[in-house]
Amino acid sequence: MPQIISRRRALKTLGLAGVAAANTRCQSFHQSLPPRPSKKRVAGILTWYIEGSHADVLIGKVLEGWAYDGGPGPNLELASLYVDQFPDRDMAREMARRHGFPIYDRIEDALTLGTQSIAVDGVLSVGEHGDYPWNEKEQHLYPRRRFFSEIADTLERHKQVVPVFNDKHLGPVWEDARWMYQRAQSLGIPFMAGSSLPVSFRDPDLSIPLETPLQAAVGVGYSGLDIYGIHTLEVYQSLVERRRGSESGVKTVQWLDAKTMWNRVEDGTVSEALLQAAIQATPNAGPAVNLRELDGPGVGLFLFEYVDGFQGAVFMLPGYLSGCGIALQLADQAQLLATRIEERRTPHYPHFAYLLKAIESFIEEGSPPYPVERTLLTSGILDRVLTSRFQGGAPLETPELHIAYQATDYPHAPHPPLSGT
């Protein structure tokens, strides 16, 4: 179980400032840092690699620096790639020619570099984007389990484990998410996963201490339920897990559509004041519309109750919002707290740099800076919500989501960015 952040790791997170400094071409900050140890070698296991893909905004920073200019970057070296698909806009082959790393046809070879032993210090499994099927619950069936299975089998065969990062949610179906987690546990593989948004910029810059007496919280999101439902849930969970008492998981889950979700606002299950605060903090998608007239298959409420009785509520409002946000009610404060999560596109999706800093720490330290159980839980909530939706909005008991863990105090990106350096 991950522990509260160590002093060594806390000092390392000061390197987060280096991301902002690199993006603004401020070199003086980097010159003041102590020398770094030799770079850790990583293998990238990718669905595909095109401009703007998750592979690009993570692996690209390893290859070309935080600002993609050959300047400062993470203390990582790309040793190899496995790429599952090569679309017309493929960048993997050109980047291999430019930077001199091999692309292998097998995941095992990417980890061993064609030798008889594990030849990398860590693995980045980026199973996002690409031409893959969807199931009846509208989950995009990326091969994350297959990728992890082959990674784990290789590590077991060679009797050596290294840290493995899995981009976004586990699964995406619950059975795969649970299997991946249990497989990592059984082999002792250091395992990390999750979205870039919990470590992204927040406007206003909002954080709450561990053990906060949190009374209620409402999250809001946009876009597709599978692709962005997980981002919104990860943001939500990254804050509500800091409530008083350790996280003990979720006991019930339900989907409510655009018409029925208002019943839970009107009966007081979900605070309308918190919902409005979260919406007001979050960018609008276009001209103002009557929120209660919103309709469509992707508009609805993820309603879930935690084992400790805390009420979870995430509204997905595509067509109305163009971002993710959250509002909080603290037990000892009358004023509501609300923030939006920024998804900056320039330069080169900088919020992914903060995710990569967390991955860098993970590979150097050998343990994740925040619990993989967070992502296991959010993966399960999303799968069960989509199952409830597929079953016409039936409430579901979720004993499988009684997932207990201790939150850690890992920082998000500074807002506003550093200036005057």
C-alpha positions, -999 to +999 in steps of 0.1 A: +000+000+000+015+034-009+025+055+020+024+092+027+049+110+004+085+106+016+108+135+022+130+124-008+099+123-031+086+156-017+120+172-026+118+157-060+084+172-067+100+206-067+111+195-102+075+201-112+084+238-113+110+228-140+081+219-163+067+254-162+101+269-165+110+248-195+077+257-212+086+294-208+123+287-218+135+298-184+169+281-180+181+297-148+159+275-126+173+244-142+209+256-137+202+259-100+191+223-096+217+197-083+230+171-108+206+143-116+214+106-116+217+086-148+186+084-168+162+055-163+155+035-194+119+029-203+100+009-229+068+023-244+040+000-252+015+019-274-017+014-294-005+040-319+016+072-321+002+102-339+004+139-333-016+149-302-022+114-291-014+103-255+017+085-269+028+118-284+022+140-253+040+115-230+066+097-251+073+129-271+084+147-239+107+119-230+123+122-265+124+159-271+120+176-237+092+194-219+090+221-246+097+197-275+128+217-284+155+193-273+159+211-240+153+199-204+130+170-200+123+141-176+152+120-163+141+091-186+154+076-218+133+058-243+149+024-249+123+009-272+087+009-284+061-017-292+034-002-314+001-020-321-011+000-350+005+022-377-021+046-392-014+070-421-003+097-397+021+075-377+050+092-360+066+062-344+088+052-373+100+088-380+108+093-342+127+060-342+148+072-371+154+106-355+163+093-320+177+059-328+156+036-307+142+002-320+105-006-326+098-043-318+071-066-331+066-082-297+061-067-262+086-091-247+113-079-271+106-043-262+113-051-225+144-073-231+157-054-262+160-088-278+182-102-250+177-129-224+169-105-195+148-074-187+168-044-201+146-015-190+140+002-157+103+008-163+074+005-187+049+031-200+018+013-213-003+038-233-034+019-245-053+050-256-064+060-292-065+037-321-089+016-342-105-008-317-141-021-312-168-009-288-190-031-267-228-028-261-221-005-230-203+019-253-169+011-238-140+015-261-121-018-259-085-007-259-061-036-254-049-025-219-054-059-204-036-076-233-007-052-230-004-057-193-007-094-195+022-096-219+042-072-198+035-092-166+042-125-183+076-112-196+085-100-161+075-133-145+094-153-171+126-134-166+121-133-128+125-095-125+099-068-119+101-031-129+076-003-124+047-003-149+025+027-156-009+022-173-024+053-189-059+063-180-083+038-165-077+001-160-098-022-181-119-005-195-143-032-183-143-041-146-132-077-151-101-066-169-094-038-144-096-062-114-075-088-132-047-063-140-046-051-104-046-086-089-020-098-114+003-069-104-002-076-068+005-113-072+038-107-089+048-077-068+049-054-098+050-017-088+019-004-106+006+031-113-023+043-135-046+072-141-056+104-158-035+135-163-063+158-149-058+152-112-023+167-115-033+194-140-038+231-134-068+243-114-085+276-118-088+288-091-059+269-076-078+247-051-066+220-028-077+206+005-056+190+032-057+153+040-083+145+067-105+174+056-140+173+072-157+172+038-195+173+039-204+171+002-190+173-033-204+175-069-184+170-100-192+180-136-178+168-169-184+167-206-178+146-238-182+109-241-191+088-210-163+063-214-135+086-226-142+116-203-163+099-176-130+085-163-113+119-163-141+134-144-142+106-118-105+107-113-106+145-106-135+139-083-119+110-064-085+128-061-103+154-040-129+134-021-104+108-011-088+135+011-119+136+034-116+126+070-109+088+074-092+066+049-109+056+017-131+025+020-147+023-014-182+025-029-212+003-020-239+014-046-239+029-081-266+042-104-270+060-137-298+086-140-305+101-174-312+137-184-348+136-172-345+115-140-313+131-126-332+162-116-353+141-091-321+136-070-315+174-070-351+182-060-352+156-033-320+169-018-298+139-025-275+161-045-270+197-035-282+222-062-260+249-048-229+227-052-240+217-088-244+254-097-211+263-082-193+235-101-210+246-134-202+283-128-165+274-124-164+253-156-162+266-192-195+266-211-197+248-244-216+276-262-247+298-260-265+296-227-293+270-226-318+259-200-298+233-182-330+213-173-338+211-210-306+193-218-311+159-234-292+133-252-277+098-245-246+112-229-263+136-205-268+122-170-258+117-134-233+092-120-248+087-085-228+065-061-227+061-023-194+054-005-191+027+022-187+054+048-220+071+037-205+099+017-226+107-013-209+107-047-223+127-076-209+135-110-230+151-137-220+145-173-232+175-194-219+173-230-233+201-251-234+224-221-199+223-207-165+221-223-144+211-193-144+193-159-150+209-126-158+202-089-175+220-060-169+211-024-188+218+009-166+216+040-183+207+072-169+237+091-173+264+063-204+280+049-186+292+017-185+266-012-152+259-029-152+253-067-126+250-094-122+239-130-095+216-143-075+231-172-067+211-203-042+234-219-032+226-255-001+248-257+027+243-255+022+206-263-004+198-236+016+209-206-007+192-181+007+159-193+041+171-183+029+169-147+016+134-152+050+125-166+068+140-136+047+117-114+057+088-137+093+098-135+092+098-097+075+064-098+102+048-119+130+063-099+115+055-065+099+022-074+066+030-058+037+051-071+034+087-057-004+082-054-023+049-050-032+028-080-063+018-060-077+053-068-078+043-105-090+008-097-120+024-079-128+049-105-125+023-132-150+002-113-174+031-107-174+040-144-179+004-155-208-001-131-224+032-140-223+022-177-237-012-167-266+005-148-272+027-179-273-004-201-298-020-177-321+011-179-308+029-148-311+001-123-293+008-090-264-017-084-249-030-052-211-030-056-194-051-029-165-056-054-158-018-051-152-019-013-116-008-022-098+006+008-066+028+005-048+057+021-046+089+001-012+106-004-004+143-005+009+146-041+007+181-057-010+193-088+004+218-114+010+253-100-014+280-111-006+305-124+027+292-139+060+305-127+070+339-139+099+362-135+125+334-136 
